[in-house]
Amino acid sequence: MSNQLINLLDSSATGFNRIADFVKTLAGGDSEMPLAEVLIISRVLFAVVMIGFIGYFFDRMKLSLLPVESNVKTKNRQG
């Protein structure tokens, strides 16, 4: 069990190191990233943004197509 935990922590540290290298590259450091890693990061970011836009689009379509029902009930006054 401890070997699995160590492997999990090592793999997450590798991901964190990739992100740290990417930030260093953007900041003007001399750390170079391979093109493959840059493409992977850009694809993941693009996918996250597109999923957000698709969700926003369907939410707006739902709100515009369905009539808004009020929870206020009209009371008939008898006088």
C-alpha positions in Angstrom: 0.0 0.0 0.0 2.8 2.4 0.8 4.4 1.8 -2.6 1.1 2.9 -4.3 1.0 6.0 -2.2 4.6 6.8 -3.1 3.9 6.3 -6.8 0.9 8.6 -6.5 2.8 11.3 -4.8 5.7 11.0 -7.3 3.3 11.3 -10.3 1.6 14.4 -8.8 4.9 15.9 -8.1 5.9 15.4 -11.8 2.7 17.2 -12.9 3.5 20.0 -10.5 7.0 20.3 -11.8 5.7 20.5 -15.4 3.4 23.4 -14.4 6.3 25.1 -12.5 8.5 24.8 -15.6 5.8 26.2 -17.8 5.4 29.2 -15.5 9.2 29.7 -15.4 9.2 29.7 -19.2 6.5 32.3 -19.3 8.3 34.4 -16.8 11.4 34.5 -19.0 13.5 31.9 -17.2 15.9 29.7 -19.2 14.0 26.5 -18.5 13.0 24.9 -21.8 9.9 22.8 -22.2 9.5 20.3 -25.0 6.9 21.1 -27.6 4.9 18.0 -26.8 4.3 19.2 -23.2 3.3 22.6 -24.4 0.8 21.1 -26.8 -0.7 18.9 -24.0 -1.1 21.9 -21.7 -2.7 23.9 -24.4 -5.1 21.1 -25.4 -6.2 20.6 -21.8 -6.8 24.4 -21.4 -8.7 24.6 -24.7 -10.9 21.6 -23.6 -11.8 23.2 -20.3 -12.7 26.5 -21.9 -14.8 24.8 -24.6 -16.7 22.8 -22.0 -17.4 26.0 -20.1 -18.7 27.7 -23.3 -20.9 24.7 -24.2 -22.4 24.6 -20.7 -23.0 28.4 -20.7 -24.6 28.1 -24.2 -27.0 25.3 -23.2 -27.9 27.1 -19.9 -28.8 30.2 -21.9 -30.8 28.2 -24.4 -32.7 26.5 -21.5 -33.5 29.9 -20.0 -34.7 31.4 -23.3 -36.8 28.5 -24.5 -38.6 27.6 -21.3 -41.1 30.0 -20.0 -40.3 31.3 -16.5 -42.9 30.1 -14.1 -43.6 32.4 -11.1 -44.0 30.8 -7.7 -46.4 33.5 -6.7 -50.0 32.3 -6.7 -52.9 34.6 -7.4 -55.5 34.8 -4.7 -59.1 35.4 -5.5 -60.7 37.9 -3.2 -64.3 37.3 -2.3 -66.0 40.5 -1.2 
